[in-house]
Amino acid sequence: MKITAIYATQRRAKSSTYNIAQRFIRQLSDPDTEVTEFFLPKSMPNFCRGCWNCFTDFKKCPDYGYLEPIIEAMLEANLLIFTAPVYVYHIPGQLKAFLDHFGYQWMAHQPRKEMFGKQALLISTAAGAGTRSTLKDLKDSMTFWGISRIYAFGRNIHASDWDLVDERKKLKLQKQIDKLAEKIKAESRNVRPSLKIKALFYAMRFMHKKLKFNPADVRYWETQGWFEKERPW
Ligand SMILES: Cc1cc2nc3c(=O)[nH]c(=O)nc-3n(C[C@H](O)[C@H](O)[C@H](O)COP(=O)(O)O)c2cc1C
């Protein structure tokens, strides 16, 4: 399995989301597993400028230099992992800025066919509340990217740092992580898009084929053969 992990912050030892992600990675790994990791904001430090270049050619994004290695690693991966500590009930700003750079890749525009064969694991922790809305921020992008299977792991850990998390809580988390890791591993043998993803694909196909809002998007869907018999899964 190939895993690409994108961490919302550069915190490691003290980070709860990082430590939870590390346990998932250990549980999911076999000797052949390759893991590629990126840390925000270092790996992609810029905000989207709203230039719209990506909607005609994503390589024309002014930040493509930062994005290229991340895009390559995401396309190669079977599993994407995102971490997101809750910041004022939502994802940290640097993660939102990262996701904004992939607006062109939503199904309403030019989704990458590789995404329809992937799973994504979204990890969020909060001191007390907010993982649901935080995970929703991430889930929206994963769904509209066409990711076939999306798993959300959100927990209130009542602490600012991983070393302050109660030991009994950590043991409980370990059990929950190991259980979900098994499910992801089993599913990875035959990843098929969920009904929701397929339904969205057909709704967007109708929009592009019949309503033809954006010529660049229509051309893209035509080139993929998706107006005919080809499908991204
Ligand atoms: C700027 C900031 C905003 C935060 N906002 C919330 C919040 O809205 N709700 C909450 O329960 N915890 C909030 N927290 C606490 C973190 O979500 C929590 O400690 C999380 O586990 C940190 O994850 P990390 O260790 O991976 O960085 C906030 C922390 C920071 C630094």
Ligand as a Chemical Component Dictionary entry (heavy atoms), coordinates in Angstrom:
data_LIG
# 
_chem_comp.id                   LIG 
_chem_comp.type                 NON-POLYMER 
_chem_comp.pdbx_formal_charge   0 
_chem_comp.three_letter_code    LIG 
# 
loop_
_chem_comp_atom.comp_id 
_chem_comp_atom.atom_id 
_chem_comp_atom.alt_atom_id 
_chem_comp_atom.type_symbol 
_chem_comp_atom.charge 
_chem_comp_atom.model_Cartn_x 
_chem_comp_atom.model_Cartn_y 
_chem_comp_atom.model_Cartn_z 
_chem_comp_atom.pdbx_ordinal 
LIG C1  C1  C 0 -5.846  28.339 17.595 1  
LIG C2  C2  C 0 -6.489  27.153 18.268 2  
LIG C3  C3  C 0 -7.864  27.036 18.237 3  
LIG C4  C4  C 0 -8.500  25.959 18.878 4  
LIG N1  N1  N 0 -9.864  25.836 18.803 5  
LIG C5  C5  C 0 -10.474 24.816 19.443 6  
LIG C6  C6  C 0 -11.905 24.662 19.385 7  
LIG O1  O1  O 0 -12.622 25.399 18.727 8  
LIG N2  N2  N 0 -12.456 23.638 20.080 9  
LIG C7  C7  C 0 -11.709 22.769 20.835 10 
LIG O2  O2  O 0 -12.261 21.892 21.465 11 
LIG N3  N3  N 0 -10.349 22.863 20.855 12 
LIG C8  C8  C 0 -9.711  23.843 20.166 13 
LIG N4  N4  N 0 -8.331  23.928 20.180 14 
LIG C9  C9  C 0 -7.561  22.851 20.836 15 
LIG C10 C10 C 0 -7.040  21.822 19.805 16 
LIG O3  O3  O 0 -8.029  21.501 18.842 17 
LIG C11 C11 C 0 -6.651  20.502 20.475 18 
LIG O4  O4  O 0 -5.756  20.712 21.516 19 
LIG C12 C12 C 0 -6.078  19.517 19.443 20 
LIG O5  O5  O 0 -6.029  18.251 20.029 21 
LIG C13 C13 C 0 -4.675  19.932 18.995 22 
LIG O6  O6  O 0 -4.209  18.991 18.051 23 
LIG P1  P1  P 0 -2.639  18.795 17.785 24 
LIG O7  O7  O 0 -2.061  18.322 19.105 25 
LIG O8  O8  O 0 -2.527  17.766 16.727 26 
LIG O9  O9  O 0 -2.091  20.117 17.388 27 
LIG C14 C14 C 0 -7.713  24.982 19.544 28 
LIG C15 C15 C 0 -6.305  25.117 19.562 29 
LIG C16 C16 C 0 -5.708  26.187 18.931 30 
LIG C17 C17 C 0 -4.194  26.291 18.942 31 
# 
loop_
_chem_comp_bond.comp_id 
_chem_comp_bond.atom_id_1 
_chem_comp_bond.atom_id_2 
_chem_comp_bond.value_order 
_chem_comp_bond.pdbx_ordinal 
LIG C1  C2  SING 1  
LIG C2  C3  SING 2  
LIG C2  C16 DOUB 3  
LIG C3  C4  DOUB 4  
LIG C4  N1  SING 5  
LIG C4  C14 SING 6  
LIG N1  C5  DOUB 7  
LIG C5  C6  SING 8  
LIG C5  C8  SING 9  
LIG C6  O1  DOUB 10 
LIG C6  N2  SING 11 
LIG N2  C7  SING 12 
LIG C7  O2  DOUB 13 
LIG C7  N3  SING 14 
LIG N3  C8  DOUB 15 
LIG C8  N4  SING 16 
LIG N4  C9  SING 17 
LIG N4  C14 SING 18 
LIG C9  C10 SING 19 
LIG C10 O3  SING 20 
LIG C10 C11 SING 21 
LIG C11 O4  SING 22 
LIG C11 C12 SING 23 
LIG C12 O5  SING 24 
LIG C12 C13 SING 25 
LIG C13 O6  SING 26 
LIG O6  P1  SING 27 
LIG P1  O7  DOUB 28 
LIG P1  O8  SING 29 
LIG P1  O9  SING 30 
LIG C14 C15 DOUB 31 
LIG C15 C16 SING 32 
LIG C16 C17 SING 33 
# 
